[in-house]
Amino acid sequence: MFPPMEYYSTCGLSEENTILKFGEDNVEENVIGLHVMGPSAGEVFQGFAVALRCGLIKQQLDTPVRLHPVCAQVLTNLTITQRATDAMMVRGNS
């Protein structure tokens, strides 16, 4: 029997804790936390955890070789942060 599938995974700091630690004006390019909700979230995050350790920046998330269709591709399409009026929006997967 397979173990139950996880649907939420997190790595690094939340946006709120990032602002508390570094200040609102210092949250620009470096990615220091990612959170995802969806099937096999833990498996999706294995590569992103390594990328965070290596100093991932937002521009690198915007310009990958895209694998399609996969759950992780939504992390390469982020356009609005959690603190915007909408919780999160993504561009179309083109």
DSSP file (Angstrom, degrees, kcal/mol; ACC not computed):
  #  RESIDUE AA STRUCTURE BP1 BP2  ACC     N-H-->O    O-->H-N    N-H-->O    O-->H-N    TCO  KAPPA ALPHA  PHI   PSI    X-CA   Y-CA   Z-CA
    1    1 A M              0   0    0      0, 0.0     0, 0.0     0, 0.0     0, 0.0   0.000 360.0 360.0 360.0 136.0    0.0    0.0    0.0
    2    2 A F        -     0   0    0      1,-0.1     3,-0.1     3,-0.0     0, 0.0  -0.483 360.0-105.9 -77.5 149.5    1.3    3.5   -0.9
    3    3 A P        -     0   0    0      0, 0.0    -1,-0.1     0, 0.0     0, 0.0  -0.325  50.9 -81.4 -67.8 160.3    1.6    6.1    1.8
    4    4 A P        -     0   0    0      0, 0.0     2,-0.3     0, 0.0     0, 0.0  -0.312  49.6-110.9 -62.2 146.3   -1.0    8.9    1.8
    5    5 A M        -     0   0    0     -3,-0.1     2,-0.3     1,-0.0    -3,-0.0  -0.618  26.5-133.5 -80.9 134.3   -0.3   11.7   -0.6
    6    6 A E        -     0   0    0     -2,-0.3    35,-1.4     1,-0.1    34,-0.7  -0.646  17.2-171.4 -86.5 146.7    0.6   15.1    0.9
    7    7 A Y        +     0   0    0     -2,-0.3    31,-1.9    33,-0.2     2,-0.4   0.367  66.1  51.1-119.6   1.6   -1.1   18.2   -0.5
    8    8 A Y  E     +A   37   0A   0     29,-0.2     2,-0.3     2,-0.0    29,-0.2  -0.996  56.3 170.1-142.1 135.8    0.8   21.0    1.2
    9    9 A S  E     -A   36   0A   0     27,-2.3    27,-2.5    -2,-0.4     2,-0.3  -0.996   7.1-172.2-144.1 147.2    4.5   21.6    1.4
   10   10 A T  E     -A   35   0A   0     -2,-0.3     2,-0.3    25,-0.2    25,-0.2  -0.987   4.9-176.7-140.3 148.4    6.6   24.6    2.5
   11   11 A C  E     -A   34   0A   0     23,-2.5    23,-2.8    -2,-0.3     2,-0.1  -0.966  56.5  -9.1-146.7 126.1   10.3   25.4    2.4
   12   12 A G  E    S-A   33   0A   0     -2,-0.3    21,-0.3    21,-0.3     2,-0.2  -0.455 102.2 -18.5  86.3-159.7   11.9   28.5    3.9
   13   13 A L        -     0   0    0     19,-2.3    -2,-0.1    -2,-0.1     2,-0.1  -0.485  59.6-119.5 -86.8 150.8   10.2   31.6    5.4
   14   14 A S     >  -     0   0    0     -2,-0.2     4,-2.2     1,-0.1     5,-0.2  -0.399  34.2-106.8 -75.2 165.2    6.6   32.8    4.9
   15   15 A E  H  > S+     0   0    0      1,-0.2     4,-2.2     2,-0.2     5,-0.2   0.905 121.1  52.0 -61.0 -41.4    6.1   36.2    3.4
   16   16 A E  H  > S+     0   0    0      1,-0.2     4,-2.0     2,-0.2    -1,-0.2   0.927 111.6  45.1 -61.9 -46.1    5.1   37.6    6.8
   17   17 A N  H  > S+     0   0    0      1,-0.2     4,-2.2     2,-0.2    -1,-0.2   0.828 110.2  55.9 -69.1 -31.1    8.2   36.3    8.6
   18   18 A T  H  X S+     0   0    0     -4,-2.2     4,-3.0     2,-0.2     5,-0.5   0.931 108.6  46.7 -63.6 -45.8   10.4   37.5    5.7
   19   19 A I  H  X S+     0   0    0     -4,-2.2     4,-2.0     1,-0.2    -2,-0.2   0.898 112.9  50.0 -64.5 -40.6    9.1   41.0    6.1
   20   20 A L  H  < S+     0   0    0     -4,-2.0    -1,-0.2    -5,-0.2    -2,-0.2   0.896 117.8  39.9 -62.8 -39.7    9.5   40.8    9.9
   21   21 A K  H  < S+     0   0    0     -4,-2.2    -2,-0.2    -5,-0.1    -1,-0.2   0.893 133.6  17.8 -78.5 -41.7   13.1   39.6    9.5
   22   22 A F  H  < S-     0   0    0     -4,-3.0    -3,-0.2    -5,-0.2    -2,-0.2   0.594 106.4-110.9-111.1 -14.7   14.3   41.7    6.6
   23   23 A G    ><  -     0   0    0     -4,-2.0     3,-1.4    -5,-0.5    -3,-0.1   0.148  30.3 -86.9  92.3 147.0   11.9   44.7    6.4
   24   24 A E  G >  S+     0   0    0      1,-0.3     3,-1.0     2,-0.2    -1,-0.1   0.833 124.8  53.7 -57.2 -38.2    9.3   45.5    3.7
   25   25 A D  G 3  S+     0   0    0      1,-0.2    -1,-0.3    -6,-0.1    -2,-0.1   0.586 102.3  59.0 -77.7  -9.5   11.7   47.4    1.5
   26   26 A N  G <  S+     0   0    0     -3,-1.4     2,-0.9    -7,-0.1    -1,-0.2   0.243  77.0  97.8-104.3  12.5   14.2   44.5    1.4
   27   27 A V    <   +     0   0    0     -3,-1.0    -1,-0.1     1,-0.1     4,-0.0  -0.822  52.0 107.6-102.2  94.8   11.9   41.9   -0.2
   28   28 A E  S    S-     0   0    0     -2,-0.9    -1,-0.1     2,-0.1    30,-0.1   0.606  78.6  -3.6-130.1 -72.3   12.8   42.1   -3.9
   29   29 A E  S    S+     0   0    0     -3,-0.2    29,-2.3    28,-0.1    30,-0.1   0.859  96.0  85.3-111.0 -45.5   14.7   39.4   -5.8
   30   30 A N  B     -B   57   0B   0     27,-0.2     2,-0.6    28,-0.1    27,-0.3  -0.401  66.8-138.4 -68.4 135.5   16.0   36.5   -3.6
   31   31 A V        +     0   0    0     25,-2.7    25,-0.2     1,-0.1    24,-0.1  -0.841  32.2 163.2 -92.2 119.4   13.5   33.7   -3.0
   32   32 A I        +     0   0    0     -2,-0.6   -19,-2.3     1,-0.3     2,-0.3   0.316  62.8  27.9-120.8   7.0   13.7   32.6    0.6
   33   33 A G  E     -A   12   0A   0    -21,-0.3     2,-0.3     2,-0.0    -1,-0.3  -0.910  55.2-175.3-165.7 140.4   10.5   30.7    0.9
   34   34 A L  E     -A   11   0A   0    -23,-2.8   -23,-2.5    -2,-0.3     2,-0.4  -0.986   3.4-173.8-135.2 146.3    8.1   28.7   -1.2
   35   35 A H  E     -A   10   0A   0     -2,-0.3     2,-0.4   -25,-0.2   -25,-0.2  -0.998   6.4-178.8-140.3 135.8    4.7   27.2   -0.4
   36   36 A V  E     -A    9   0A   0    -27,-2.5   -27,-2.3    -2,-0.4     2,-0.5  -0.995  14.1-161.9-139.7 144.5    2.7   24.9   -2.6
   37   37 A M  E     +A    8   0A   0     -2,-0.4   -29,-0.2   -29,-0.2   -30,-0.1  -0.991  48.5  81.1-125.2 124.1   -0.7   23.2   -2.3
   38   38 A G  S >  S-     0   0    0    -31,-1.9     3,-1.1    -2,-0.5    -2,-0.1  -0.916  81.6 -34.3 162.3 174.2   -1.5   20.4   -4.7
   39   39 A P  T 3  S+     0   0    0      0, 0.0   -32,-0.2     0, 0.0     5,-0.1  -0.259 123.4   2.0 -57.8 137.1   -1.0   16.7   -5.3
   40   40 A S  T 3> S+     0   0    0    -34,-0.7     4,-2.1     1,-0.1     3,-0.4   0.849  77.2 166.8  55.5  41.1    2.5   15.3   -4.3
   41   41 A A  H <> S+     0   0    0    -35,-1.4     4,-1.7    -3,-1.1   -34,-0.1   0.857  71.1  54.4 -56.0 -39.4    3.5   18.7   -2.9
   42   42 A G  H  > S+     0   0    0      1,-0.2     4,-0.5     2,-0.2    -1,-0.2   0.895 108.6  47.9 -63.5 -40.3    6.5   17.2   -1.1
   43   43 A E  H >4 S+     0   0    0     -3,-0.4     3,-0.9     1,-0.2     4,-0.4   0.891 109.1  54.2 -66.4 -39.8    7.8   15.5   -4.2
   44   44 A V  H 3X S+     0   0    0     -4,-2.1     4,-0.6     1,-0.2     3,-0.4   0.869 106.6  53.8 -60.0 -37.1    7.4   18.8   -6.2
   45   45 A F  H 3X S+     0   0    0     -4,-1.7     4,-2.5     1,-0.2    -1,-0.2   0.560  80.6  88.9 -81.3  -9.3    9.5   20.6   -3.6
   46   46 A Q  H <X S+     0   0    0     -3,-0.9     4,-1.3    -4,-0.5    -1,-0.2   0.940  96.2  38.2 -55.1 -50.7   12.6   18.4   -3.6
   47   47 A G  H  > S+     0   0    0     -4,-0.4     4,-2.1    -3,-0.4    -1,-0.2   0.859 114.3  54.6 -69.2 -36.2   14.3   20.4   -6.4
   48   48 A F  H  X S+     0   0    0     -4,-0.6     4,-2.4     1,-0.2    -1,-0.2   0.850 102.9  57.0 -68.2 -32.9   13.0   23.8   -5.1
   49   49 A A  H  X S+     0   0    0     -4,-2.5     4,-1.7     2,-0.2    -1,-0.2   0.911 108.7  46.5 -62.7 -41.8   14.6   23.1   -1.7
   50   50 A V  H  X S+     0   0    0     -4,-1.3     4,-1.4    -5,-0.2    -2,-0.2   0.921 110.8  52.8 -64.5 -43.8   18.0   22.6   -3.3
   51   51 A A  H  <>S+     0   0    0     -4,-2.1     5,-1.6     1,-0.2    -2,-0.2   0.883 106.2  53.1 -60.9 -39.4   17.5   25.8   -5.4
   52   52 A L  H ><5S+     0   0    0     -4,-2.4     3,-1.5     1,-0.2    -1,-0.2   0.918 107.3  51.6 -61.6 -43.2   16.7   27.8   -2.3
   53   53 A R  H 3<5S+     0   0    0     -4,-1.7    -1,-0.2     1,-0.3    -2,-0.2   0.798 107.8  53.9 -61.6 -29.0   19.9   26.6   -0.7
   54   54 A C  T 3<5S-     0   0    0     -4,-1.4    -1,-0.3    -3,-0.2    -2,-0.2   0.353 127.6 -94.5 -90.6   5.1   21.8   27.7   -3.8
   55   55 A G  T < 5 -     0   0    0     -3,-1.5    -3,-0.2    -4,-0.2    -2,-0.1   0.853  49.0-160.4  88.8  37.4   20.4   31.3   -3.7
   56   56 A L      < -     0   0    0     -5,-1.6   -25,-2.7   -25,-0.2     2,-0.3  -0.165   4.9-161.3 -50.3 137.0   17.4   31.1   -6.0
   57   57 A I  B >>  -B   30   0B   0    -27,-0.3     4,-1.0     1,-0.1     3,-0.9  -0.876  29.9-112.1-120.0 159.0   16.1   34.4   -7.4
   58   58 A K  H >> S+     0   0    0    -29,-2.3     4,-1.4    -2,-0.3     3,-0.5   0.853 114.2  61.3 -58.2 -38.8   12.7   35.2   -8.9
   59   59 A Q  H 3> S+     0   0    0      1,-0.3     4,-0.8     2,-0.2    -1,-0.3   0.851 100.2  55.4 -59.0 -34.9   14.1   35.8  -12.4
   60   60 A Q  H <4 S+     0   0    0     -3,-0.9     3,-0.5     1,-0.2    -1,-0.3   0.847 105.4  51.6 -67.7 -33.1   15.4   32.1  -12.4
   61   61 A L  H << S+     0   0    0     -4,-1.0    -1,-0.2    -3,-0.5    -2,-0.2   0.798 108.6  53.2 -69.5 -27.6   11.8   30.9  -11.7
   62   62 A D  H  < S+     0   0    0     -4,-1.4    -1,-0.2     1,-0.2    -2,-0.2   0.642 112.2  42.9 -81.3 -15.0   10.6   33.0  -14.6
   63   63 A T  S  < S+     0   0    0     -4,-0.8    -1,-0.2    -3,-0.5    -2,-0.1  -0.184  78.3 131.6-129.6  43.3   13.0   31.6  -17.2
   64   64 A P        -     0   0    0      0, 0.0     2,-0.8     0, 0.0    -3,-0.0  -0.368  69.6 -97.3 -85.7 170.6   13.3   27.8  -16.8
   65   65 A V        -     0   0    0     -2,-0.1     2,-0.4     1,-0.0    -2,-0.1  -0.832  55.3-131.2 -77.8 115.5   13.0   25.1  -19.4
   66   66 A R        -     0   0    0     -2,-0.8     2,-0.5    10,-0.0     7,-0.0  -0.564  16.6-154.5 -83.5 130.1    9.4   24.3  -18.8
   67   67 A L        -     0   0    0     -2,-0.4     3,-0.5     3,-0.0     6,-0.1  -0.860  26.5-128.8 -96.4 133.4    8.2   20.8  -18.3
   68   68 A H  S    S+     0   0    0     -2,-0.5     3,-0.1     1,-0.3    -2,-0.0  -0.999  76.2  16.5-140.3 136.3    4.6   20.3  -19.3
   69   69 A P  S    S+     0   0    0      0, 0.0     2,-0.3     0, 0.0    -1,-0.3   0.469  89.0 122.3 -93.3 129.8    2.3   19.1  -17.9
   70   70 A V    >   -     0   0    0     -3,-0.5     3,-0.9     1,-0.1     4,-0.2  -0.980  63.5-122.0-142.8 155.1    3.6   19.0  -14.3
   71   71 A C  G >  S+     0   0    0     -2,-0.3     3,-1.4     1,-0.2     4,-0.2   0.860 106.9  62.9 -63.4 -37.0    2.3   20.4  -11.0
   72   72 A A  G >  S+     0   0    0      1,-0.3     3,-1.8     2,-0.2     4,-0.3   0.660  79.5  83.5 -68.0 -16.3    5.5   22.4  -10.4
   73   73 A Q  G X  S+     0   0    0     -3,-0.9     3,-1.5     1,-0.3    -1,-0.3   0.758  76.7  70.3 -62.4 -22.2    5.1   24.6  -13.4
   74   74 A V  G X  S+     0   0    0     -3,-1.4     3,-1.3     1,-0.3    -1,-0.3   0.810  89.9  61.9 -64.2 -26.5    2.8   26.9  -11.5
   75   75 A L  G <  S+     0   0    0     -3,-1.8     3,-0.3     1,-0.3    -1,-0.3   0.645 100.1  54.5 -73.2 -12.9    5.8   28.0   -9.5
   76   76 A T  G <  S+     0   0    0     -3,-1.5    -1,-0.3    -4,-0.3    -2,-0.2   0.345 106.0  53.3 -97.4   5.6    7.4   29.3  -12.7
   77   77 A N  S <  S+     0   0    0     -3,-1.3    14,-1.6    -4,-0.2    -1,-0.2   0.205  71.0 138.4-122.5  13.5    4.3   31.5  -13.5
   78   78 A L  B     +C   90   0C   0     -3,-0.3    12,-0.2    12,-0.2     3,-0.1  -0.411  12.4 159.9 -68.4 133.0    3.8   33.5  -10.3
   79   79 A T        +     0   0    0     10,-1.5     2,-0.4     1,-0.3    -1,-0.2   0.569  59.8  44.1-125.1 -20.4    2.9   37.1  -11.0
   80   80 A I  S    S-     0   0    0      9,-0.9     9,-0.4     4,-0.0    -1,-0.3  -0.986  73.5-132.2-132.2 138.8    1.4   38.4   -7.7
   81   81 A T    >   -     0   0    0     -2,-0.4     3,-1.5     7,-0.1     5,-0.1  -0.328  32.0-102.6 -83.4 170.3    2.5   37.9   -4.1
   82   82 A Q  T 3  S+     0   0    0      1,-0.3    -1,-0.1    -2,-0.1     6,-0.0   0.803 117.4  63.9 -61.5 -31.1    0.3   36.8   -1.3
   83   83 A R  T 3  S+     0   0    0      2,-0.0    -1,-0.3   -68,-0.0     4,-0.1   0.575  83.2  96.5 -77.2  -6.4    0.1   40.3    0.1
   84   84 A A  S <  S-     0   0    0     -3,-1.5    -4,-0.0     2,-0.3     0, 0.0  -0.236  97.4 -96.4 -71.2 171.5   -1.7   41.6   -3.0
   85   85 A T  S    S+     0   0    0      2,-0.0     2,-0.3    -2,-0.0    -1,-0.1   0.888 114.4  57.1 -62.2 -39.5   -5.5   41.8   -2.9
   86   86 A D  S    S-     0   0    0      1,-0.1    -2,-0.3    -5,-0.1     3,-0.2  -0.718  92.4-125.5 -87.4 145.2   -5.9   38.4   -4.6
   87   87 A A  S    S-     0   0    0     -2,-0.3     2,-0.3     1,-0.2    -3,-0.2   0.926  81.2 -27.2 -58.1 -48.1   -4.2   35.6   -2.7
   88   88 A M        -     0   0    0     -5,-0.1     2,-0.4    -3,-0.0    -1,-0.2  -0.909  58.7-166.7-166.7 140.6   -2.2   34.4   -5.7
   89   89 A M        -     0   0    0     -9,-0.4   -10,-1.5    -2,-0.3    -9,-0.9  -0.972   5.9-161.9-130.0 148.2   -2.6   34.6   -9.5
   90   90 A V  B     -C   78   0C   0     -2,-0.4   -12,-0.2   -12,-0.2     3,-0.1  -0.949  21.9-115.0-127.2 150.8   -0.7   32.7  -12.2
   91   91 A R        -     0   0    0    -14,-1.6   -14,-0.0    -2,-0.3   -12,-0.0  -0.305  50.4 -79.7 -72.1 165.1   -0.4   33.4  -15.9
   92   92 A G        -     0   0    0      1,-0.1     2,-1.8     2,-0.1    -1,-0.2  -0.317  45.1-110.7 -61.8 150.4   -1.7   30.9  -18.4
   93   93 A N              0   0    0      1,-0.2    -1,-0.1    -3,-0.1   -19,-0.0  -0.518 360.0 360.0 -86.4  71.5    0.4   27.9  -19.0
   94   94 A S              0   0    0     -2,-1.8    -1,-0.2     0, 0.0    -2,-0.1   0.425 360.0 360.0 -98.4 360.0    1.5   28.6  -22.5
